[in-house]
Every structure is written in C-alpha cells, then in structure tokens.
Amino acid sequence: MENYVSRRTMKNLAALVFVPEQNVIQEFTHIKEKASE
C-alpha cells in the first residue's frame, strides 16, 4: 500500500510541471485535498 501512495504522490507532483507558475500553490492545495479523499 505504501508504494501505491508514494507513486500517486510522485505523479501528482510531476503534474505540477504543466501548471502555470502563478497557479502552482493553488493547484498543489487542490491535489492535496483530492488525494486525501
């Protein structure tokens, strides 16, 4: 289970590369909230 969580976290962080710089914090917060669901 831990590997699954780690992989998902890394994929989510990698996705931030495609987010405009001014929106990174907002998107990070959004991803973090969705990940806990």
Secondary structure, 3 states (H helix, E strand, C coil): CHHHHHHHHHHHHHHHHHCCHHHHHHHHHHHHHHHCC
